[in-house]
Structures are given as structure tokens and as C-alpha cells.
Amino acid sequence: MAEAQTSTEYIQHHLTHLTYGKLPAGYERESDYGSEVLTESTWTFAHNAVEAKAMGFNAIHVDSMFWSIGLGIFFCALFWLVAKKATTGVPGKLQAGVETIIEFIDSSVRESYHGTSKLVAPLALTIFVWIFLMNLMDLIPVDFIPHLTQILAVNLLGADPHHVYMKIVPSADPNVALGLSFSVFFLILYFYFKEKGVGGFISELIFHPFYVGFGTPGKAIAQVFLSMFNLILESIALLAKPISLGLRLFGNMYAGELVFVLIAIVPFWIQWALHVPWAIFHILVITIQAFVFMMLTIVYLAQASTTDH
């Protein structure tokens, strides 16, 4: 299929998600056999990025959901299997690797989080390993799984190969990256309310660190003046945490995925000279992005649990 496409079509195809959603009534679908006007709202797979956009919020990226959930199940099954077969003697390579990861996460949590929550360490472990596995999918050759998916869809379902998409890096999908980050954000709010209460949380947004008291008219005016700006700044800072957390992960992984796709369109004899150095460098990016997401999560939860102020 790739040989029949222009470079632009090839890139667009590899950056388009397998999307299932509802097209509105009256939508005109274009196909190789002409156009078709839908007489009623229809749940279907999008044939291209234009149809996916027309679906709006009534859509889901099937490929992102499949790979993210599948990798999550794989992570849980792998660690459960290692824990079940763990031995106190000389560990095997797999057990040694898992123990190294757990010890690394445990030391990171102990250094950054000084509360007593039993949730933080398992959460940090889950975030690091799950994001690492999702990022790791970027090292699979860009044409391998999408081409295999097209072959299966054509032979088993009779689908048009031009309408079959498969992006295998969930963290390069802003929906997945922001979904993870906003899940962390809700945990931050939970820790705030648990440790400081609703009143303490609101008072910190309004007053910290400008509390001067209302003892005199001058102090009262200063307090009101500072509190107005403080509420705005602290609210922006609070909301910026999940947004920056998710966009950082998405931006780095999407850029890496795009570079691999661009390398794939150059002549084959040049690809190896470009692909191997970029893949080696990208291994660092994959690991660092998982680590940064995990560490910032720990730091944000530690800040939410602090009751010194």
C-alpha cells in the first residue's frame, strides 16, 4: 500500500487514529465509489481524519484504547507472575529486573514524599512502568503492525486498506496523555482535601503566602488586594500542573513518532543510517519521559500533603 501513496499521504495515514464514532445525519461521506449522504446518525469507523473530526466528542480512538489497556494488562500480569514465582534464593533475570525497578521507585518515593500514604508508591510504580511500556511501542518499525492490521482487515473483513489505521503509541495520543495527567490531578485534589480539608484548600489558594491578617484597615485592604491576585495565580498554577504534565509527554512522544515516520519515507539504504542513531537516542527519551511523569506526580502529591503552611 505504501508504494501507491505519495509521501504526504503516507505521513497522514500513519498519523491518523483508528476512530470509531457517530457521524451526524446529513453528513456526506466520500468513497472510491462516489459520495453518500447519511439519512440518520450512524456509528461507524472513520474513513479518514476529516470524518474523525466530524464525529467530534462522539468518538473514541480504538487503537489507543486497545494498546494502552493491553499494555496495562500485560504489566499487571507480568508483575503478578514474577511475584508469584519469586524466590528468596538467587533470582532469575526477570525477577532481578522487576526488583530493581521496585527498589528504584521505592527510593524515589522515600526521597520526595514524606507522608504516610500507602497509595503513592504503587501509583508511582504503575505510572512509570505503564508509561514506559506505552512509549516503548515507538521503537517497533512504523510499518510492521499497521501493515499487518491492513492485511487482517482486508482478508477477514473485506475492508478498504486505505481506511484501515493503526497507531500503536498510546502516549502519542493527547487523549491518553491528558487522561493520565488529569487522573493525577484528581488525586492531587483528593490529597489536598484529605490532608487540609476543603476550607484549608480554599484558604491556601486565596491567602498563601500573602496572609497578613485583618487587624487594621490597612492590613485588611492589603489582604483583600493580594488575595484577589493570589487566587487567580494559584488557580492557574494548579490547573497548569495536569496540562503541562500531559502535553509534555504527548509532545515528546508525538515528535519521536513523527521522526520515525519521516525516516521511513527516505530511500531504504539511507534509513538505517538515520534510524539506528535516532532509535538509540529515543530509548533515553522513552525512559526519561516516564521518569519525569512519575517524579512530578510524586512531587505534586507531596505538595498537596504538606500541612506546614
ZICORMO-V179664 format. One line per field, one symbol per residue. phi: phi as a letter, one per 40 degrees, with the letter a starting at -180 (. if undefined). A space follows every 50 residues. Layout:
phi: ???
//
This chain:
phi: .cccbcccccccccbbccbbabcccgccccacbhbbcccadbcacccacc cccccgccaaccccccccccccccccccccccccbcbccccccccccccc cccccccccccbbbcbccccccccccccccccccccccccdccccdcccc ccccccbgccccbbbacbbdccbdcccccccccccccccccdcccbgccc ccccccbcbbcbgbcbdccccccccccccccccccccccccccccccccc ccccccccccccccccddccdcccccccccccdccdcccccccccccccc ccccccbcc
//
